[in-house]
Amino acid sequence: MIKLLFLLFLLAYPSPPEGPVMPVVYEFQQVQRLVVTPEPPGGLVPFRRTTGTGTTWGYADTTGRLVVQTALAQEPPLLVGGYAKMEVKPAGYWVLNARGEYLRVGPDEVVVPAKQGGLMVRAKADNTGQVYVSGFPQEFWKDDTTPRRYCTDEDYADPTGRRYRREPLQLGWQAPAQYPKALPLGDGLFSVKQSDNGASAELWQPGKYALLNGAGQRLTAFRYDWLEHFRNGRALLQRDGRIGYLDRQGREAIGPRYADVYGEKFAGDLAATAEREFSWGVVQVLDDSLRRGVIDTTGRVVVPFRRWLALSEPDGAGFMRAQGRTAAGDTLTQFFRPDGRPAFRATFTAATDFWQGRAVVRRGRFYGLINRRGQLVVPCRYEALYFPEPRTNLFDAEPEPIAVQNSLCEFVSSYSSFERPELVDTLYMQFWHQGKSGFVERRRGRQIVPPRYHVVEGFRNGFAWVRRDTQDYLLDRRGREITAAHPDSYFWDWQRSNGRQTHFLLTTESRQGFSDTWMLTDTLGRVLIPPQSRGLFPREVTGGGLVIVYTDAEWGLMGAGGQWVLPLGQAQHIAQYDSLVVAVLQPSPVGSAVTMRLYSPRGQLLRELPHVTSQYYYPELKRLFVRQQNAAGQGSAQLLDQAGLTRLTLPYDVFPEQLPPLAPRPQRRPLLHLPPEHGPDGYTPLPNGQPGGYISLNGRQFWVDESQ
């Protein structure tokens, strides 16, 4: 019986035909609500089709497969962040997604976020006082795929550049129609200025300010010298030189009774807005006696007004640090919560703000480290204790910002001639005890390097440079001395592009610079290049142990044992691009085309290119673009990979543009765009007469209908 039912099921529902399933090709279609739709792997690029009736445009994926049917008379833009904005004639614009769905936006309309998600169109007159989309990602594009040299905790940036983030939309507030010069203060409220003749005035004209709601109704009279943006339901007001705060209904929640807001000057400049104001529900103000205190959004004093020696804004832990004097004249530092309660009972002579859950404190003349509960992680027994560079210490009035991702901080080395970023290990802190330095671990307070060195530098790439008496050493993370150097030497550490540290350069330091001998060692202390003579400056070390060196007028390439791969004077310039070493030889005669040699990191000659007129390196693509022109005047251009092999041949007069990433990793594909400068129909002709446009690195796809 079961077999019979199964046969009847197969007859009623036949199996699908064999072979590949045809992909869906979308049509351009106007919608009422536009949502972001998934792009194919690699993203979308414009697709052109030319027939006897003209040229139309659509979208294709990065393999050339048509995704959105050709129907537009103009080339659509790239999609960034899931949307593309295209201007249309005679007025207005479209907003498109990856399926060809679009919003038609007229001159009297705006794009607003929809409550159900996505975007929709609304008339400007119906959107007064509401949020609208003031800018799309294409209009303020920044490439977040490259490693950041400076970042903050809030950015959550990945120093390795492996994280790809979708660009957000830029939002604004629609001013009331009757007050087009009104300034948005956030929360659907605006400030407007009245001139002497009673009309709405420009900022530079005399007059007082009033608060408006989104419908254009005045919530206050024209009586304020200045109004600031709303932060946590409060907007700073200035009247008759006094500072107070308005609520969203226009009421003076905190009357104008303070002399100023500490650390901020309000002179009618929106750029001076205190971004952190009321971010934790509190703000620091000054009274008439110039004493500092902290109030909350109701005006309640949570930190009393005193002549504090130091009173900080809430730090990364949300605590405020206040330092004053006791009756005996000693300094006393305590931490407060935003509600005015003490963060913990412990008090100290001095302290820093919290950073990564720790704060440096001092009792008497000795320093230690506490956690968020006020407990000592490192006892107060050191004469000095420092956070890693850029450091936050007790000698600066304001802590310096520090970039953090996990336990690594990326910054540009101050002594690196080519500004290659290094990774600073933020787990270890330097201390000073009885005239000598060592290191403690920041999280648990464990001492990893005892105080036995006279000079130390922080851990970078897993190693630290130290000096004991007149002997220099290189330490690993366990505190082991793995390399000893000559007296008065200096460790110059280099890293490869993948972040791995493989070699260390030792030089003798003097007041005039690095003027004595230098040599190259590895992390085990083995000498790779013996000491070299005075006046030969090391520029860069490759992953294979080559050293790019130069004098005032000459360049050279030195290999293991001090052997010359390319002697001084033969090169006009030498540079390393990832794992490709490029040497531009001296031209003969001067001013003519040059010869270029390409080397591997270990010094193997990969290729020699004569008659090179220009070159450019694409860091994201890891490709070298080279133009050549022979004696007969014939020119060509090539795109070379890290092995020196030609991956793409282009016309001589073209200069390809590197496109931003079109889709999230790991499926995004690097592309080039050949701009429309020459050739028929405004597009650069490629070999075999093919038109330009969007092209992959192998040169096989051009995203244009070749059946024309």
C-alpha positions in Angstrom: 0.0 0.0 0.0 2.9 2.4 0.9 4.6 1.7 -2.4 1.4 2.4 -4.3 1.0 5.8 -2.6 4.6 6.6 -3.4 4.1 5.9 -7.1 1.0 8.0 -7.2 3.0 10.9 -5.6 5.7 10.6 -8.2 3.1 10.8 -11.0 1.4 13.8 -9.5 4.7 15.7 -8.8 7.2 14.9 -11.6 10.9 15.6 -10.8 12.5 18.8 -12.0 14.4 18.8 -15.3 18.1 18.0 -15.2 20.6 20.7 -15.8 21.5 24.0 -14.2 18.8 26.2 -12.8 18.5 29.5 -14.7 19.2 32.5 -12.4 16.6 35.1 -11.8 17.0 38.3 -13.8 15.2 41.2 -12.2 13.3 44.1 -13.9 13.5 47.7 -12.7 10.4 48.3 -10.6 9.2 51.2 -8.6 8.2 50.4 -5.0 6.7 52.2 -2.0 9.2 50.8 0.5 12.8 50.0 -0.5 14.8 47.5 1.6 18.4 46.3 1.2 18.6 43.1 -0.7 21.5 40.7 -0.9 24.0 41.3 -3.6 25.6 38.4 -5.5 29.1 37.3 -4.5 31.4 40.1 -5.5 28.7 42.8 -5.8 27.1 44.5 -8.8 28.5 46.7 -11.6 26.7 48.6 -14.4 26.0 46.5 -17.5 25.7 48.1 -21.0 23.8 46.8 -24.0 23.9 48.5 -27.4 21.4 47.7 -30.2 20.2 49.4 -33.3 17.8 51.5 -31.2 20.5 52.7 -28.8 22.2 51.9 -25.5 20.6 50.8 -22.3 21.9 50.0 -18.9 21.3 47.5 -16.1 23.4 45.6 -13.6 25.6 42.5 -13.8 27.5 40.5 -11.2 31.3 40.4 -11.3 31.3 37.3 -13.5 29.4 39.1 -16.2 26.0 37.4 -15.5 23.1 39.8 -16.0 21.2 40.4 -12.8 19.0 43.5 -13.5 17.6 43.9 -17.1 19.0 46.7 -19.2 16.3 49.4 -19.3 18.0 52.7 -18.2 19.1 55.4 -20.6 22.1 56.4 -18.3 24.8 54.5 -16.5 23.6 53.7 -12.9 26.1 54.1 -10.0 27.7 51.4 -7.9 25.8 50.2 -4.9 27.4 51.1 -1.6 25.9 50.0 1.7 23.1 48.3 -0.2 21.8 51.4 -2.0 22.6 53.5 -5.0 21.5 57.1 -5.6 21.0 58.1 -9.3 20.1 61.6 -10.4 17.4 61.7 -13.1 16.1 64.4 -15.4 14.6 66.9 -15.3 14.7 66.9 -11.4 14.9 64.5 -8.5 16.6 61.2 -8.2 16.2 57.4 -7.7 17.3 55.2 -4.9 18.0 51.6 -6.0 18.8 48.3 -4.4 20.4 45.1 -5.8 17.1 43.8 -7.4 16.5 46.9 -9.4 13.7 48.1 -7.1 13.7 51.9 -6.7 12.2 54.9 -5.0 11.4 57.9 -7.2 12.1 61.0 -5.3 10.8 64.4 -6.6 12.2 67.9 -5.9 9.7 68.5 -3.1 10.2 65.0 -1.5 12.6 63.4 0.9 13.7 59.9 1.7 12.9 58.8 5.3 13.6 55.6 7.2 10.5 53.4 7.3 9.1 52.0 10.6 9.1 48.5 9.1 12.7 48.9 8.0 14.1 50.2 4.8 13.3 53.5 3.1 10.3 55.3 1.8 9.4 58.7 0.2 7.5 61.5 2.0 6.7 65.0 1.0 8.9 67.7 2.6 5.8 69.5 3.9 4.6 66.3 5.7 8.0 65.6 7.2 8.8 68.9 9.0 10.6 68.2 12.2 11.3 64.6 11.3 14.4 62.6 10.3 15.3 62.2 6.6 18.2 60.7 4.7 20.6 63.6 4.0 23.4 61.6 2.5 24.0 58.1 1.0 27.2 56.1 1.4 28.5 57.0 -2.1 28.4 60.7 -1.1 30.7 60.3 1.9 32.5 57.1 1.0 35.5 56.0 3.1 37.2 52.7 2.7 37.0 50.8 6.0 38.8 47.7 4.6 42.3 49.1 5.0 44.0 48.8 8.4 43.3 51.7 10.7 46.3 53.5 12.1 44.2 55.2 14.7 41.0 53.8 16.2 38.9 54.1 19.3 37.0 51.7 21.5 33.8 53.0 20.0 34.9 52.2 16.5 35.5 48.5 17.2 37.9 48.6 14.3 40.0 45.6 13.3 43.7 46.5 13.0 44.3 43.7 10.5 41.7 45.2 8.1 39.8 41.9 7.9 36.4 43.3 9.0 34.2 44.9 6.4 31.4 47.1 7.7 28.4 48.3 5.9 28.4 52.1 5.5 25.5 53.8 7.3 23.1 56.3 5.9 23.6 59.9 6.9 20.5 61.3 8.6 19.3 64.9 9.1 16.3 66.8 10.4 13.8 68.5 8.1 13.4 72.2 9.1 9.9 73.7 9.3 8.9 75.3 5.9 8.3 78.8 7.5 11.8 78.7 9.0 14.1 77.4 6.4 17.2 78.9 8.2 16.4 77.0 11.5 19.2 75.0 13.0 18.4 71.4 14.0 19.1 70.7 17.6 18.0 67.0 17.5 15.0 65.3 18.9 12.8 67.1 16.2 13.6 70.5 17.7 15.2 73.6 16.2 16.6 77.0 17.1 15.8 80.1 15.1 17.3 83.5 15.3 15.4 86.8 15.2 17.0 89.9 13.8 16.2 93.5 14.8 13.5 93.8 12.1 11.7 90.7 13.4 12.6 88.3 10.6 14.4 85.1 10.8 18.1 86.0 10.6 21.4 84.5 9.6 23.9 83.4 12.3 26.1 86.5 11.8 23.2 88.9 12.2 22.3 90.3 15.7 19.4 88.8 17.5 18.1 86.3 20.1 17.3 82.7 19.7 14.1 80.8 20.3 13.2 77.0 20.4 10.9 75.6 17.7 9.2 72.3 17.4 8.9 70.3 14.2 5.6 72.1 13.2 7.3 75.5 13.4 5.7 76.5 16.7 7.8 78.6 19.1 8.2 76.9 22.4 10.1 79.8 23.9 10.4 83.6 23.3 13.4 85.1 21.5 15.5 85.6 24.7 18.5 83.3 24.5 22.0 84.3 23.4 22.7 80.7 22.2 21.1 77.2 22.2 23.1 74.0 21.8 22.2 70.5 20.6 20.1 68.2 22.7 22.0 65.6 24.7 20.0 63.2 26.8 16.9 65.4 26.7 18.7 68.6 27.6 20.0 71.5 25.4 22.4 74.1 26.8 21.1 77.7 26.8 23.0 80.9 27.3 21.2 84.0 28.6 22.8 87.2 29.8 26.1 85.4 30.0 24.7 82.6 32.2 24.5 78.9 31.4 21.4 76.6 31.9 19.5 73.9 30.2 16.2 73.5 28.3 14.0 70.4 28.2 12.2 69.2 25.1 9.1 71.3 25.9 11.1 74.5 26.1 11.0 74.7 29.8 14.2 75.8 31.7 14.9 72.5 33.5 18.0 74.0 34.9 17.9 77.8 35.1 20.7 80.0 33.8 22.7 80.3 37.0 26.1 78.9 36.1 29.1 80.8 34.9 30.1 78.2 32.3 30.4 74.5 31.4 33.9 73.4 32.3 36.2 72.8 29.4 33.8 74.2 26.7 33.4 77.7 25.3 30.1 78.6 23.8 30.5 81.5 21.3 27.8 80.7 18.8 29.8 77.9 17.1 28.1 74.5 16.6 31.5 72.9 16.3 32.1 73.7 20.0 29.3 71.4 21.1 30.2 69.2 24.0 29.7 65.7 22.5 30.0 64.0 25.8 27.6 66.4 27.6 25.1 64.5 29.6 26.2 61.3 27.8 26.3 59.7 31.3 23.5 61.8 32.6 25.8 64.4 34.2 27.7 67.5 33.2 30.5 69.5 34.9 29.8 73.2 35.5 31.3 76.3 37.2 29.7 78.6 39.7 30.3 82.3 40.1 33.3 81.5 42.4 34.7 79.4 39.6 34.4 76.3 41.7 33.7 73.1 39.8 30.9 70.6 40.4 28.8 68.0 38.6 25.0 68.2 38.1 22.5 65.7 36.6 19.7 66.4 34.2 17.4 67.7 36.9 20.0 70.2 38.2 20.7 68.1 41.3 24.4 68.4 42.5 26.0 65.0 42.4 29.6 66.1 43.0 29.7 69.1 45.3 31.2 72.4 44.2 34.7 72.8 45.4 38.0 74.1 44.1 39.0 70.6 43.0 42.6 70.0 42.0 41.2 67.6 39.3 37.6 66.7 38.4 37.2 64.5 35.3 34.3 63.6 33.1 33.0 60.0 33.3 35.8 57.7 32.0 35.6 54.3 30.3 34.2 52.7 33.4 31.6 55.5 33.9 33.4 56.9 37.0 34.3 60.5 37.7 37.6 61.1 39.4 37.8 64.0 41.9 41.0 65.1 43.6 41.0 67.7 46.5 42.9 68.5 49.6 42.2 67.3 53.2 42.3 69.6 56.2 45.9 68.5 56.8 46.8 69.7 53.3 47.2 66.3 51.7 45.7 65.4 48.4 42.8 62.9 48.3 41.3 61.3 45.2 38.0 59.4 45.1 35.8 58.0 42.3 32.1 58.9 42.0 29.3 57.2 40.0 27.1 59.5 37.8 24.4 59.4 40.5 26.7 60.9 43.0 27.4 57.7 45.0 31.0 56.7 45.6 32.2 54.1 43.1 33.9 52.3 46.0 35.2 53.1 49.5 38.9 53.1 48.7 40.6 56.5 48.3 44.0 57.4 47.0 46.5 60.2 46.9 46.2 60.4 43.1 44.7 58.3 40.3 44.2 58.2 36.5 41.0 57.6 34.7 40.1 53.9 34.1 41.3 52.4 30.8 40.5 48.8 29.9 39.1 48.2 33.4 42.2 49.4 35.2 43.4 52.7 36.7 46.8 53.7 38.0 46.7 54.9 41.6 49.1 56.4 44.1 49.2 56.1 47.9 51.9 58.3 49.4 54.7 58.2 46.9 54.1 54.6 45.6 52.0 53.6 42.6 49.7 50.6 42.0 46.8 49.4 39.9 43.1 48.9 40.8 40.1 47.2 39.1 36.6 48.6 38.8 35.8 47.6 42.4 38.7 49.6 43.8 40.7 46.5 44.6 44.4 46.6 44.2 45.6 44.4 41.3 49.1 45.6 41.7 50.0 46.8 45.3 51.2 50.4 45.7 54.9 49.6 45.9 56.4 51.1 42.8 57.9 54.6 42.3 56.2 54.8 38.9 53.8 52.8 36.9 52.8 53.5 33.2 50.2 52.4 30.7 51.7 51.4 27.3 52.3 54.2 24.8 50.5 56.3 23.9 50.3 56.3 27.7 47.8 57.6 30.2 49.7 58.7 33.3 49.4 61.1 36.3 51.6 63.7 34.7 49.1 64.8 32.0 46.0 66.8 32.9 44.0 64.9 30.2 44.7 61.2 29.3 45.7 60.7 25.7 43.4 58.6 23.6 44.7 55.1 22.9 43.6 52.8 20.1 42.6 49.3 21.3 41.5 46.1 19.6 41.7 43.1 21.9 45.2 43.3 23.4 46.7 45.2 20.4 47.0 48.9 19.7 48.0 50.1 16.3 49.9 53.3 15.9 52.5 54.9 13.6 56.0 54.6 15.0 57.7 57.9 15.6 61.1 56.6 14.5 60.0 54.7 11.4 61.1 56.6 8.4 58.4 55.2 6.2 55.7 55.2 8.9 54.9 51.6 9.0 52.4 50.8 11.7 53.5 48.6 14.6 51.5 46.6 17.1 51.9 47.7 20.7 51.2 45.0 23.3 48.9 46.7 25.8 48.9 43.8 28.3 52.2 44.8 29.9 52.9 47.9 31.9 56.3 49.4 32.8 57.2 50.1 36.5 60.0 51.8 38.3 61.4 50.4 41.6 64.6 51.4 43.4 66.1 53.0 40.4 65.4 50.2 37.9 62.5 49.2 35.6 60.6 46.1 34.9 57.2 44.9 33.6 53.9 43.8 35.1 50.9 42.1 33.4 48.0 44.6 33.4 45.1 42.2 34.0 46.3 40.1 36.9 49.2 42.2 38.1 51.8 39.4 37.8 55.4 40.6 37.5 56.9 39.2 34.3 60.2 41.2 34.2 61.8 42.0 37.6 63.3 45.5 38.2 66.8 45.1 36.9 67.0 47.4 33.9 68.0 51.1 33.7 66.2 51.9 30.4 63.2 50.1 28.9 60.8 50.5 26.0 57.3 48.9 25.8 56.5 45.6 24.2 56.0 45.8 20.5 55.3 42.8 18.3 56.0 40.6 21.3 59.5 42.0 22.1 60.9 44.8 24.3 64.1 46.7 24.2 65.9 47.1 27.6 69.3 48.3 28.9 71.2 47.1 32.0 74.2 49.1 32.9 75.9 49.6 29.5 74.5 46.4 27.8 71.4 46.3 25.7 69.0 43.3 25.4 66.0 42.1 23.6 63.3 40.5 25.8 60.4 38.2 24.8 57.0 38.1 26.5 58.4 35.7 29.2 61.1 38.2 30.1 63.9 36.1 28.7 67.0 38.0 27.3 67.3 36.6 23.8 69.7 39.1 22.2 72.6 41.1 23.6 73.8 44.1 21.7 76.8 46.3 21.7 76.9 49.2 24.2 74.9 52.3 23.3 73.0 50.3 20.7 69.4 50.8 19.6 66.9 48.2 18.5 64.9 49.1 15.5 62.2 46.5 15.0 60.6 45.7 11.7 57.6 43.8 10.8 56.2 42.2 7.7 52.9 43.2 6.2 51.2 40.2 7.8 52.2 41.5 11.2 54.8 38.8 12.0 58.1 40.1 13.5 61.1 38.3 12.0 64.1 40.6 12.1 65.6 43.3 14.3 68.0 46.0 13.2 70.6 47.2 15.7 72.1 50.6 15.3 74.3 52.9 17.3 72.4 56.0 18.4 73.9 59.5 18.7 72.6 63.0 18.9 73.2 63.5 15.2 71.1 60.4 14.3 72.1 56.9 13.3 75.6 57.7 12.2 77.7 54.8 13.3 77.6 51.1 12.5 74.5 48.9 12.2 73.8 45.2 11.7 70.9 42.9 11.3 69.9 40.0 13.6 66.9 37.8 13.9 64.9 37.3 17.0 67.2 34.5 18.3 70.2 36.9 18.2 71.8 35.3 15.1 73.7 37.9 13.0 72.3 38.0 9.5 74.2 41.0 8.2 77.5 41.9 10.1 78.2 45.4 11.2 78.3 47.9 8.3 80.2 51.1 7.9 79.3 54.6 8.9 77.0 56.7 6.7 75.0 53.8 5.2 71.4 54.2 6.4 69.1 51.1 6.5 65.7 52.0 5.1 63.7 48.8 5.3 64.0 45.1 5.9 62.2 42.6 3.7 60.6 39.4 5.0 63.5 37.5 3.4 66.3 39.3 5.2 67.2 41.9 2.5 67.9 45.4 3.6 67.2 48.4 1.5 69.9 50.9 2.2 70.8 54.4 1.0 73.2 57.3 1.5 72.5 60.9 0.7 72.5 60.3 -3.0 72.7 56.5 -3.6 70.5 53.4 -3.1 71.4 49.8 -2.8 70.0 46.3 -1.8 72.0 44.2 0.6 71.5 40.5 1.3 72.5 37.9 3.9 76.1 38.2 5.1 76.4 41.7 3.8 76.6 40.7 0.2 75.2 43.2 -2.3 72.2 42.1 -4.4 72.2 45.5 -6.0 75.2 47.7 -5.2 75.0 51.3 -4.2 74.8 53.8 -7.1 73.0 51.4 -9.5 69.5 52.3 -8.3 67.7 55.6 -8.4 65.2 54.3 -5.8 64.2 51.1 -4.1 60.9 50.3 -2.5 59.1 47.3 -1.0 55.4 46.7 -1.9 54.2 43.8 0.3 56.3 40.9 -0.9 57.6 42.6 -4.0 60.9 44.6 -4.0 61.0 47.1 -6.8 64.3 48.8 -7.9 64.3 51.7 -10.4 67.8 51.8 -12.0 69.6 55.0 -12.8 68.5 56.1 -16.3 71.0 56.6 -19.0 70.9 59.3 -20.3 69.4 61.2 -17.4 65.7 62.1 -18.0 65.0 59.1 -20.3 62.8 56.1 -19.5 64.2 53.9 -16.7 64.8 50.1 -16.3 63.0 48.4 -13.4 64.0 45.3 -11.6 61.7 43.2 -9.6 63.0 41.1 -6.7 61.5 38.6 -4.3 61.9 39.2 -0.5 64.9 36.9 -0.5 66.7 38.7 -3.4 65.7 36.5 -6.3 65.5 38.5 -9.6 62.0 38.0 -10.8 62.0 40.2 -13.9 63.6 43.2 -15.6 61.4 45.7 -17.4 63.1 48.2 -19.8 61.7 51.6 -21.0 59.4 52.2 -18.0 57.9 55.7 -18.0 55.7 55.5 -14.9 54.5 53.1 -12.2 51.9 53.0 -9.5 51.2 50.4 -6.8 47.6 49.4 -5.7 48.0 48.3 -2.1 44.5 46.8 -1.8 44.9 44.7 -5.0 48.6 43.9 -4.4 49.3 44.8 -8.0 51.9 47.0 -9.6 50.8 49.1 -12.6 53.6 49.8 -15.1 53.7 51.9 -18.3 56.4 51.1 -20.9 57.3 52.9 -24.2 59.9 51.5 -26.6 62.3 53.5 -28.9 59.7 53.3 -31.7 57.2 55.2 -29.5 54.9 52.2 -29.0 53.5 52.0 -25.5 51.7 49.5 -23.3 50.6 49.2 -19.7 50.7 46.1 -17.5 49.3 45.1 -14.2 51.8 42.8 -12.3 51.2 40.5 -9.4 53.6 39.8 -6.4 55.5 37.3 -8.5 56.2 39.9 -11.2 53.9 38.2 -13.7 51.7 40.1 -16.0 48.1 39.7 -15.1 46.5 42.3 -17.3 47.6 44.2 -20.4 46.0 47.6 -21.0 46.4 50.5 -23.5 49.3 52.9 -22.7 47.2 56.0 -22.1 44.8 54.4 -19.7 45.0 54.7 -15.9 42.7 52.2 -14.2 40.8 53.2 -11.0 40.7 50.8 -8.1 37.1 50.3 -7.1 35.9 50.2 -3.5 34.7 46.8 -2.2 31.4 45.9 -3.7 30.3 43.1 -1.3 31.2 41.9 2.2 34.1 39.6 2.6 35.1 36.8 1.9 33.3 36.8 -1.4 34.1 40.3 -2.6 36.2 40.4 -5.8 38.7 43.2 -6.6 37.9 45.1 -9.7 39.3 47.9 -11.8 37.4 50.7 -13.6 38.7 52.1 -16.9 37.3 55.6 -17.0 35.6 56.9 -20.1 38.2 59.1 -21.5 39.0 58.0 -25.1 37.6 55.8 -27.9 34.2 55.4 -29.5 31.1 56.0 -27.4 33.3 57.7 -24.7 34.9 54.4 -23.5 38.5 53.5 -23.5 39.2 50.9 -26.2 40.9 47.8 -24.9 42.9 45.2 -26.9 41.0 43.6 -29.8 38.7 46.7 -29.9 36.7 45.8 -26.9 35.3 48.8 -24.9 36.3 49.5 -21.4 34.3 49.9 -18.2 34.6 47.4 -15.3 37.2 44.7 -15.5 38.5 41.9 -13.4 42.1 41.4 -12.7 42.4 38.6 -15.2 41.0 40.8 -17.9 38.3 38.3 -19.0 35.1 40.2 -18.2 34.1 43.7 -19.4 30.4 43.7 -18.3 29.1 44.8 -21.6 27.0 43.1 -24.2 29.5 42.0 -26.9 26.8 41.0 -29.3 26.4 44.6 -30.5 
